[in-house]
Amino acid sequence: MTAETRPEATLSPEEIEEKVRAFQRSIGTLKEEIGRVIVGQSEVVEGVILALLAKGHVLLEGVPGLGKTRLVRTLAEALELDFARVQFTPDLMPSDITGTRTAVQDARGQTVLDFQRGPLFTNVVLADEVNRATPRTQSAMLEAMAERSVTISGTTHELPDPFFVLATQNPLEMDGTYPLPEAQLDRFLFKLHVESPTPEELHTILDRTTGREEPRVQSALSRDELLSLRALVRDVPTPRHVQEVVVQLIEATHPDREAAPEATRRYVRFGASPRGAQAILGAAKVRAITRGRFSVATEDVRAVLKPALRHRLIRGFEGEAEGVTTDVILDAILDHVGEGAR
Amino acid sequence: MLRVFFFRDGPPNTMNRLLSTDLQVAVARVRRRLRAQRVLERAVTALAGAGILIALATLLDRLYWVAPSILDGAVGLGVVIVIGATLEAARRAPSDLEAARRLDRHLGTGDRFAAAVDFANRAEPTAWMLAAIADARRHLDPERSETAAPLRMPRHGRLAVIALVTWFGAAALLIPMDEVEAQGLARSATPGPFALGAVALDAVAQEELLAQEVQETAEIDESLDPQIQEATEDLNQLIRGLRTQNLRLETAHQRLASLEARLESFARETGEDALKELERAKRAAARRKKTGRDISPLLEAIREARWREAAEALEAIAKKGPKSRRRLGRDLERLAKRLESERSKREQKLRQERRRLKKKRADSGSLSRRDRRRLRKNQRALERLEREAARAGETGRQLERLERELQSAAQDLLRRSGASDLSPEALKRAADLLRRLQKSERSRAQMRRLAARSEAIRELLRRAAERGKKGQDGQKKNGRTRFMRLARGDGEPKGGGAGKRGGKKGKSVGMLTRSGVARVQVMSQGAGGATSGRDPSRSGDSSVGHGHDPDMLGERERTPVRATDVNVAGEEGEGPSSTQVVSAAAQRGFATRGWKRVHQDYRTVVEERMERQAIPAGHRRYVRRYFNLIRPR
């Protein structure tokens, strides 16, 4: 039994330190490879990597042409993972993404129903403009994300591991779209905003993409290495006071709790669920280990708070009417929790 | 029990052996400083709050809106708040985790130390936790960790300073200008501007105050001048405050000064000029010449200053029958003329002259140089008379009005002598004026009583202050003792205090006789073997003697010569002048008969002057004290 596969209980502190160093190096390499293709967007890249290692899925929000598809493709290439892109449209059916049973002739010439796998049966799925599909299709997609399996005609088909979905949605064009229900938004670990590049970054993008040869990424991590890293993350311990901060933050998102700040009471209708707390702590663990720490710190919690909770807070009428974003509310919550979260 | 109040590193066994010594030391240091800072913060915040409270109470006390006990209570409460808050903060020590988090924030180590402290206290730390503890040890920078929790200026430090400055300012500076004199008196008796104790009166003083308090019910009279009524009430309040020991010495002096200022103001209005006017009115009434029987009771009442009876007599005149009206009119006219003051006469004369000159100017268009000069002189004289009239005060004005009303009544009587009924209006007005004079007289009497009571209270306060100052004021006391010795005629002590050692004491008494000053040596009883203080060659013990000196009468004289009787006659004459007596008394003591006479004369004059003139508040006491000290013994 090698050190990579032994359970944590049998590892010595020195071996753990070595693993953490290796983890840091691998993630550093992965970021470097992605950085060869993706210019800027460091927060989005880091968010995607954190979500991937925390076994979560990511909802990317941004206008078209910001490199969302390219990011996912690059990630898949750097990790030697299979990649599939699904353009969600209103006429897209659930079976179009999950797969369906079709009549085929077997070796004996008999016609049998065989399961044809859909694009979900891959490691990295890019669900482009997920809000354009009908709720039915969205539901099928989100069920697969949660269960990591697809059930067709009573037969459950496991999805490959790792299974990582990056869904995108366009915040501008809302005509003919079906906004994702809150219950389904909760399935995404992170919701990341893809911002427009700065002028300097735009120069670099133009330099890289308008020449004869485009940059190519090399493999940074194998699939097995990725799975090993994901397993390692779960063992990172959380000090009690950090966990206390997470609980306080979640409590502060609920308008009916005493711990809620004024912004929550005024603008929020429903706060974050326990799944939100799990998302924060899971992502914070990854962030801690990527920074060479052996335990979660409050700064990790602070860093992942917005991407982990911004899609889990349901704004009330006043919040929507006044255009108060969930990021603003989360800032107020951080201020309210104050000393503990610093 | 007491250890919780000291800056220990916390309860034992808080730190775990898994933590390195360096880390434990660093965390303990931060913990101590956090605790010290917290204590400082709490103490200063409490000090600011207490300072505001005490400053407010001091301000109210200085404005006499609250009793001194309120200020005492506020000071006590403030002290309790500060001490309580400090002890409470000292008792609550920050945890190791809190100190470790402060260390993390300072060094930017991302909760490594806090996690290490947490994990080290776990019952069964995992390998990951041990790795985290080891990682924390690697990230510790002992030098930088020393500056993790520096002591800072407390947040409410500025507020505390402002509150204290306000307190000091209110205590030391906020003294009303019109009571500075009283402050001066009080300052000599109080330890300083922050004296908090109320006046503590002895039993004798309490009895005297009780006697004063008993007087008060008899003295409040609705018919008195409102100013005097108010002053009476204030004095009674002061007495009550002193009896219940709710007043500070300084406050009592200030109130006394305020009271005396009001009495002086009243005395100015009904002052010496007013008394002169009254005396003149009495003298005028005493001249009975050419007046009939009917008006006699009125004149008698005015002469004896019985104004109410005078008013009744005047009203009786109004009821007389028509036959005697003409005579009454003439009598009243004469009385009015007698009552007319010199000033009124002069004023009347000046106004006539003025009218004449103005008429002349109106007729001829201009005045000669001489007339112009006379007009200007007339103007100045009139102004001077107006000033004199103002000095005569309310009493003088009432007397003038009385004279006018009597004049008017007389003319009325003469004009209507034939009429069946008599118009009593002028006479009624005159009677009212007489009643007002009665009221003024009573008010003046009450004013004198109040002034006397005020003096008595000031003396009580002085005694209370003296008692408080015993032992601190030895030098002054010695000076006074020396003065008393001089007053007794002991003369200056000489011979290095030998008199104290002597069992016998020589006492020189200067005696003033009609024929001159004789000097008599008086020997007191004492133990034998002692000597006079003036003889340094012999010394006696310091013990008190008993029995009599066997040589008290000395040895029997056995003069061999024959005695010759000689008659010595005293010198005839007036004796020494007052100046000589005063001079002799100053050198040889105040125990002569001549001095007694001189002292009595001066004291009478002084009492009279003090009653009539405006002596500054508090100065009367010094004058009386001086005369008391130099009284004949």
Interface residues (C-beta under 8 A of the other chain):
Chain A: E8 A9 L11 S12 P13 E14 E15 I16 E17 V20 D235 V236 P237 P239 R240 H241 V242 A288 R291 R293 F294 S295 V296 A297 T298 E299 D300 R342
Chain B: L97 R101 D104 R105 G110 D111 R112 A114 A115 D118 F119 T126 A127 W128 M129 L130 A131 A132 A134 D135
